[in-house]
Amino acid sequence: MSTIGLIVNPGASRDVRRLTSLARTIDANEQANTVGRVLCGLAAGGVETVLYMAEPSHVVERARDVLMATPAAATWATPDLRPVQLGGDGYAHDAAGTTCAAAEMAANGAACLVTIGGDGTNRAVVEGWPDAVLVPLPGGTNNAFGTWLDPAAAGYAAALYAADPRAHRADVVTRPRLDVEIRGRRMIALVDVAIVRGGWVGAHAIWDPDLLVEAVLARSDPAVPGLAGVAGMVCPLDGGEARGVHLRFARGGRSVIAPLGPGQFVPVHIGAWRTFGPGDILEIPEGREQGPGPMTLAFDGEREVTLEPGEAALLRLVVAGPRVLEAATLLRRAAGEGRMVGPGPAGVR
């Protein structure tokens, strides 16, 4: 019997950042449609049980109703949907709830985990289940970590993996992450850690390039928005070697036109950049040339920790980061092996 975990963040694409950028807004109906397509793929792949994170919008339950109204419902047996146990009222209301749900899915034998959310959602998932095999579908703001794939295809690939994880080990890749130590506390980031001027903390992306002081990135790709896209414009990495990028911003530095956010191609001034490897430990901020006053550490686009003058954070690149299922590669491999074609009449190939 195969079991899959499913975590949907219904608020990942409906926050205030939509008022200041061209980030897409996904309403509850579209979210239910997306999750319904994932459930269809899971059902077609023979998944018996789906452990899901309950949340106040009831997206997964609504998705089940959407799926039941389609012809596919008469073709495949719908998986048994089971909410994992959470504290309080039983719903996940924040990142801590997401982390708890991921840990519960690990404890209850999920073979892999489909996520629908942004970079912050996936970060919360990895904190709860560090070695999970993820199928991360984009559902947030920048989505530098997610994999763009048809949701039904993603569900089907997850089902094939869950049926025989050992046979599909080659389709699981490990991505680097950033480990951060500040005041004795250890934290992680999947894509980037940035230092921003000011002491304001909140889950809002960084749209004003003049606020940027430094950024350390585990991914550098000009094809994605956010700080990973900024780094990709000056120092793209192909992922063949485990390297990170350290950017220092300066008002008098080189002007780079970069995708700071969705529809946010703006000039960003970079004073210097360099790459670093897993054996290097970075201290940020480097010196105090940035001026007095507090600064904020942002993890994967979300500001969380205020640094007082004189404080610094230590960062290092960890090669053995989150594990991601290359769903499209798995499907192509399975199709090439003829596993999608049923038996035909004698003599017919």
Secondary structure, DSSP 8 states (H G I E B T S, - for coil): --EEEEEE-TTTTSSGGGGSS------HHHHHHHHHHHHHHHHHTT--EEEE---TT-HHHHHHHHHHTSGGGGTS---EEEE---STTS---SHHHHHHHHHHHHHTT-SEEEEEE-HHHHHHHHHH-TT-EEEEEE-SSS-SSS----HHHHHHHHHHHHH-GGGGGGGEEE--EEEEEETTEEEEESSEEEEEESS--BS-----GGGEEEEEES---TTSSSHHHHHHHHS---SSS--EEEEEEEEEEEEEEEE-STT-EEEEEEEEEEEE-TT-EEEES-SSTT-SS-EEEEETTEEEEEE-TT--EEEEEESS--EEE-HHHHHHHHHHTTTT----STT--
